[in-house]
Amino acid sequence: MRLNYYLAKGTLVGALGGLLFGFDTAVISGTTQQLTEVFHLSPFKLGVTVSIAVLGAVIGAISSGELGQRIGGREALRIMAALYLVSSLGCAFAWNWPSLVCFRFLGGLGIGGSSVLGPVYIAELSPAKWRGRLVGLFQINIVIGILLAYASNYLIAIVNSGVTEWRWQLGIASAPALLFLVLLYAIPRSGRWLVTQNRIDEAREVLSMMGSPNTEEELQEIIASIHLEKSARNEPLFRRKYRLPIFLAVTIGLFNQLSGINAILYYLPSIFSYAGFSKLSADKQAVLVGAMNLFATLLAMSVIDKLGRKTLLLIGSVGTAVTLAGVAEVFHAQRDQFLLLWLLVGFIFFFAISQGAVIWVYLSEVFPTKVRAKGQSLGSSSHWIMNALLSLTFPLVARHSTAAPFVFFASMMALQFFVVLAVYPETNGITLEQMQRKLGID
């Protein structure tokens, strides 16, 4: 079976939502210094400016699943694309701080919604043989988007557009957002959603278009799986037999953010400026960190099924703890600032090959089919909520002690090592049915 034109186009368009996700997540990092000056922001208001998008993402992630089921993933993604477009243009032309915060919130709704809808749309569109690799493109596009945001911030800073620099940096996302919206009118609905609407003939046509090797067999499998989901829809998640999967889902979501990854990505140029680097130099070094993020993510995708999830988490725990402790020491001792870039690059490497690559795969493997969607939503929510809390409080804590946040993050990664070692099961190479028995689920 070969990857045909229609499947490639649908996948790439769906994955473009991941690129916008990554871009909108990281682009704020290059504007924090100027926004603070223009709007006279206190550390708390700066934290609100950054974290309001994450709050929007929490709401978007929670609500978009139901929206996608009701109107279809393609139509729901069009709404997310429109939110991205309105948000980027609104931020570019924001007339005061409250308007900027409102438009950032709208962008956050798009981020959270696309984080759920994009992978689901690609998964529903893809034949089973290609599903894992094609869904992985969404994660890769997130990382590419982060790198493009850092590169865009640096290039705009070089132009030196003065007090309007932040407007250009936030507004440039409107170009890929518009492209995303337009391209979403050139791809089909997913066959699976069409089946849920009893549009069987249309579903059969889409499956054939996507290159399914046995269209009728796959169609019957989809119909059977939807019947199973409907019969299990009332199965409650919070039952005693699911206590271990619940613990795993919540903790992997929390630890993912307690590494400090998003706080660091959001405030990366500010972190370099705390160490005495100029704004232009800080933006340039952020590009190097983003490039390592992309390289390590690609590496992780190639080894996750060879080394295993638990092994990668253990390696990442040690690596991130050591590099974060090194960053804390640089700020505490106020010397050897030249090491800061390499310590942060090292941190990004160890994060990307461990938590960054493992979290969404692991969440999909530790719950049985009956409650998998609810379990994934729980883990995702713990991830986003902790993200919002840390992005809000980081500038407040860093104002008093730049080293303190990194001491905390390093400690959390050390704790993660022992929790993973003692509690987390290895899921690699184990069927979902075997995993249920391993976790003691009937």
C-alpha positions in Angstrom: 0.0 0.0 0.0 1.3 3.5 -0.9 0.6 6.9 0.5 -1.6 8.5 -2.1 -2.2 12.1 -3.0 -5.6 12.5 -1.1 -4.3 10.9 2.1 -1.1 13.0 2.0 -3.1 16.2 1.4 -5.6 15.5 4.2 -2.8 14.6 6.6 -0.7 17.6 5.8 -3.6 20.0 6.1 -4.7 18.5 9.4 -1.1 18.6 10.7 -0.9 22.3 9.8 -3.0 22.9 12.8 -0.1 21.5 14.8 2.2 24.0 13.2 -0.1 26.9 14.2 -0.4 25.3 17.7 3.4 25.4 18.1 3.8 28.9 16.5 1.1 30.5 18.7 2.5 28.8 21.8 6.0 30.1 21.4 5.7 33.4 19.6 4.7 35.3 22.7 8.3 34.7 24.1 9.8 37.3 21.8 7.4 40.0 22.8 7.3 39.9 26.6 10.0 42.5 27.1 8.4 45.1 24.8 4.9 44.3 26.0 6.0 45.0 29.6 7.4 48.4 28.5 4.5 49.4 26.2 1.6 48.4 28.6 3.6 49.0 31.8 3.0 45.4 32.9 3.7 44.2 36.4 5.1 40.6 36.7 1.6 39.5 37.5 0.0 41.2 34.5 2.8 39.7 32.3 2.0 36.3 33.7 -1.7 36.9 32.8 -0.8 38.0 29.3 1.1 34.8 28.7 -1.1 32.3 30.6 -4.5 33.6 29.3 -3.8 31.7 26.1 -3.2 28.5 28.1 -6.5 29.1 30.0 -8.2 29.3 26.6 -6.4 26.1 25.5 -7.8 24.3 28.6 -11.3 25.3 27.7 -10.7 24.6 24.0 -9.3 21.1 24.7 -12.2 20.2 27.0 -15.0 21.5 24.7 -13.7 20.6 21.2 -14.1 16.9 21.4 -17.9 17.3 21.7 -17.9 19.9 19.0 -15.9 17.6 16.7 -18.4 14.7 17.3 -21.3 17.0 16.6 -20.2 18.8 13.4 -17.2 16.7 12.3 -13.5 17.3 12.7 -13.0 19.1 9.5 -15.7 21.7 10.3 -14.5 22.1 13.9 -10.9 22.7 12.6 -12.3 25.5 10.4 -13.6 27.2 13.5 -10.1 26.7 15.1 -8.5 28.2 12.0 -10.8 31.2 12.2 -10.0 31.7 15.9 -6.2 31.6 15.0 -6.8 34.2 12.3 -8.9 36.6 14.4 -6.5 36.2 17.3 -3.4 37.0 15.4 -4.9 40.0 13.6 -6.5 41.2 16.9 -3.2 41.0 18.7 -1.5 42.9 16.0 -4.0 45.7 16.2 -4.7 45.6 19.9 -5.5 49.1 21.2 -4.9 48.4 24.9 -3.9 45.6 27.3 -7.4 44.2 27.9 -8.0 43.8 24.1 -4.6 42.1 23.8 -5.6 39.6 26.5 -9.0 38.9 24.9 -7.5 38.2 21.6 -4.8 36.0 23.2 -7.6 34.0 24.9 -9.3 33.4 21.5 -6.0 32.1 20.2 -5.8 29.8 23.2 -9.2 28.3 22.3 -7.8 27.5 18.8 -4.6 26.0 20.4 -6.6 23.7 22.7 -9.2 22.8 20.1 -6.6 21.9 17.4 -4.6 19.9 19.9 -7.5 17.5 20.2 -9.2 17.8 16.8 -6.0 17.7 14.6 -4.7 14.3 15.7 -8.2 12.8 15.8 -9.0 13.9 12.3 -5.7 12.5 11.0 -6.2 9.2 12.8 -9.8 8.9 11.5 -8.6 9.6 7.9 -5.6 7.2 8.0 -5.6 3.5 7.2 -4.4 1.5 10.1 -1.0 0.7 8.5 -0.1 4.4 8.3 -1.9 5.8 11.4 0.9 5.9 13.9 3.3 7.7 11.5 0.8 10.1 10.1 -0.5 11.1 13.6 3.1 11.6 14.6 3.3 14.4 12.0 1.1 16.5 14.2 3.6 16.5 17.0 6.4 17.1 14.6 4.5 20.1 13.2 4.1 21.5 16.7 7.9 21.5 17.1 8.4 23.0 13.7 5.9 25.7 14.6 7.9 26.5 17.8 11.1 26.8 15.8 9.4 29.0 13.2 8.1 31.3 15.9 11.6 31.8 17.4 13.1 32.3 13.9 10.3 34.8 13.0 10.8 36.7 16.2 14.6 36.9 15.5 14.2 38.0 11.9 11.6 40.7 12.8 13.9 41.9 15.6 16.7 42.3 13.0 14.5 44.6 11.0 14.3 46.8 14.1 10.7 48.1 13.6 10.8 49.9 16.9 7.7 50.1 19.1 5.6 48.2 16.5 7.9 45.1 16.6 5.6 43.1 19.0 2.6 43.8 16.6 4.5 42.3 13.7 5.7 39.3 15.8 2.2 38.5 16.9 0.4 39.4 13.7 2.5 37.4 11.3 0.7 34.2 12.4 -2.3 35.5 10.4 -0.6 34.3 7.1 -0.4 30.6 8.0 -3.8 30.8 9.8 -5.4 32.1 6.6 -3.7 29.4 4.6 -4.9 26.7 7.0 -8.5 28.0 6.8 -8.4 28.0 3.0 -6.9 24.5 2.7 -9.5 23.1 5.1 -12.0 23.6 2.3 -10.0 21.3 0.0 -10.1 18.1 2.2 -12.9 15.6 2.9 -14.8 14.8 6.1 -13.4 11.7 7.9 -15.0 8.4 7.1 -15.5 7.6 10.7 -17.5 10.7 11.4 -19.6 10.0 8.3 -20.4 6.6 9.8 -21.6 8.2 13.0 -24.1 10.2 10.9 -25.2 7.0 9.1 -23.8 8.4 5.8 -22.4 5.0 4.9 -22.0 5.5 1.2 -20.0 8.7 1.7 -17.8 7.0 4.3 -17.1 4.2 1.8 -16.1 6.7 -0.8 -13.7 8.5 1.6 -12.1 5.3 2.7 -11.5 4.2 -0.9 -10.1 7.7 -1.7 -7.7 7.4 1.2 -6.3 4.2 -0.2 -7.8 1.6 2.1 -6.6 -1.8 1.0 -10.0 -3.4 1.9 -12.6 -0.7 2.0 -15.6 -2.8 3.0 -13.7 -4.6 5.8 -12.5 -1.4 7.3 -15.9 0.2 7.0 -17.4 -2.7 9.0 -14.7 -2.4 11.6 -15.5 1.3 12.0 -19.2 0.5 12.4 -18.5 -2.2 15.0 -16.1 0.1 17.0 -18.7 2.9 17.0 -21.3 0.5 18.4 -18.9 -0.5 21.1 -18.2 3.1 22.0 -21.9 3.9 22.3 -22.5 0.9 24.6 -19.6 2.0 26.8 -20.4 5.7 26.8 -21.9 5.6 30.3 -18.9 3.7 31.9 -17.7 6.0 34.7 -13.9 6.7 34.8 -13.6 7.3 38.6 -13.9 3.7 39.8 -11.5 1.9 42.1 -10.3 -0.5 39.3 -9.1 2.4 37.3 -7.1 4.0 40.1 -3.6 3.1 38.7 -4.4 4.3 35.1 -5.9 7.5 36.6 -2.7 8.0 38.7 -0.5 7.4 35.6 -2.5 9.8 33.4 -2.6 12.7 36.0 1.0 12.4 37.0 2.4 12.1 33.5 0.4 15.3 32.6 1.7 17.1 35.7 5.3 16.0 35.4 5.3 17.0 31.8 4.8 20.6 32.8 6.6 20.4 36.1 9.8 20.0 34.0 9.3 23.7 33.3 9.1 23.1 29.5 6.4 25.5 28.6 7.4 28.2 31.1 10.9 28.0 29.5 9.5 28.1 26.0 7.2 31.1 26.8 9.9 33.1 28.5 13.0 31.9 26.8 14.4 35.3 25.5 13.6 36.7 29.0 15.6 34.0 30.6 18.6 34.8 28.4 18.1 38.5 29.2 18.1 37.7 32.9 21.7 36.3 32.3 22.8 39.6 30.7 22.2 38.8 27.0 20.9 41.5 24.7 17.3 41.1 23.3 18.6 40.3 19.8 21.1 37.8 21.1 18.4 36.2 23.3 16.1 35.8 20.2 19.0 34.3 18.2 19.8 31.8 21.0 16.1 30.8 21.2 16.3 29.7 17.6 19.1 27.3 18.5 17.0 25.9 21.3 14.1 25.5 18.9 16.3 23.7 16.4 17.4 21.2 19.1 13.8 20.7 20.0 13.0 19.6 16.4 16.1 17.4 16.1 15.4 15.6 19.4 11.7 15.1 18.6 12.6 13.5 15.3 15.1 11.3 17.1 12.6 10.3 19.7 10.0 9.3 17.0 12.6 6.8 15.6 13.5 5.2 18.9 10.3 5.2 21.0 9.2 1.8 19.9 12.8 0.4 20.3 13.8 1.7 23.7 10.4 1.8 25.3 8.3 4.5 27.1 9.5 3.9 30.6 13.2 3.8 29.6 12.9 7.1 27.8 11.1 8.7 30.8 13.9 7.5 33.1 16.6 8.8 30.8 14.8 12.1 30.4 14.3 12.5 34.2 18.0 12.3 34.8 19.0 14.5 31.9 16.5 17.3 32.6 17.2 17.2 36.4 20.9 17.7 35.8 20.6 20.4 33.1 18.0 22.3 35.1 20.2 22.2 38.2 23.0 23.6 36.1 20.8 26.5 34.9 19.9 27.2 38.6 23.6 27.2 39.5 24.4 29.7 36.7 21.8 32.1 38.0 22.6 31.5 41.7 26.4 32.0 41.2 26.0 34.8 38.7 28.9 33.5 36.6 29.6 31.2 33.6 26.6 32.6 31.8 28.1 31.2 28.5 27.0 27.8 29.8 23.3 28.9 29.8 22.7 28.2 26.2 24.2 24.7 26.2 22.4 23.8 29.4 19.0 24.8 28.0 19.8 23.1 24.7 20.6 20.0 26.7 17.4 20.3 28.7 15.4 20.6 25.5 17.1 17.5 24.1 16.4 15.3 27.2 12.8 16.6 27.4 12.0 16.1 23.7 13.3 12.5 23.7 11.3 11.6 26.8 8.2 13.5 28.1 7.7 15.3 24.9 7.6 12.1 22.8 6.0 9.8 25.4 3.1 11.6 27.0 0.4 11.3 24.3 1.4 7.8 23.4 1.4 6.7 27.0 -2.0 8.2 27.7 -3.5 6.3 24.8 -2.1 3.0 26.1 -2.9 2.8 29.8 -6.7 3.0 29.6 -9.1 0.3 28.3 -11.3 1.2 25.3 -14.4 1.8 27.4 -12.9 4.9 29.2 -9.9 5.7 27.0 -11.3 9.0 25.7 -12.2 10.1 29.3 -8.8 9.1 30.5 -7.0 10.9 27.8 -9.1 14.0 28.5 -8.1 13.8 32.2 -4.4 13.5 31.5 -4.6 16.3 28.9 -6.5 18.5 31.4 -3.9 18.0 34.1 -1.2 19.0 31.6 -2.9 22.2 30.5 -4.0 23.3 34.0 -0.4 22.9 35.3 0.9 24.7 32.2 -1.4 27.7 33.0 -0.4 27.8 36.7 3.4 27.8 35.9 3.2 30.3 33.0 1.3 32.6 35.3 3.6 32.4 38.3 7.0 32.1 36.6 7.6 35.9 36.2 6.5 36.5 39.8 8.9 34.0 41.2 11.8 34.8 38.8 11.5 38.5 39.8 12.7 37.6 43.3 15.0 34.8 42.4 15.8 33.7 38.9 17.4 30.5 40.2 14.4 29.4 42.3 12.1 28.2 39.4 14.9 26.0 38.0 15.6 24.5 41.5 12.0 23.6 41.7 11.9 22.2 38.2 15.0 20.1 38.8 13.6 18.8 42.0 10.4 17.7 40.2 12.4 15.8 37.6 14.3 14.0 40.3 11.0 13.1 41.9 9.7 11.9 38.6 12.6 9.5 38.2 11.6 7.6 41.4 7.9 7.7 40.7 8.4 6.3 37.1 10.9 3.7 38.4 8.6 2.5 41.2 5.1 2.8 39.6 5.1 3.2 35.8 4.7 0.0 33.8 6.4 -0.4 30.4 3.7 -0.3 27.7 5.9 -0.9 24.7 5.2 -4.1 22.8 2.2 -5.0 24.9 -1.3 -5.3 23.5 -4.0 -3.1 25.1 -5.6 -6.3 26.4 -2.4 -7.4 28.0 -2.0 -4.0 29.5 -5.4 -4.1 31.1 -4.4 -7.4 32.9 -1.0 -5.9 33.9 -2.8 -2.9 35.5 -5.3 -5.2 37.3 -8.3 -4.0 35.3 -11.0 -6.6 34.7 
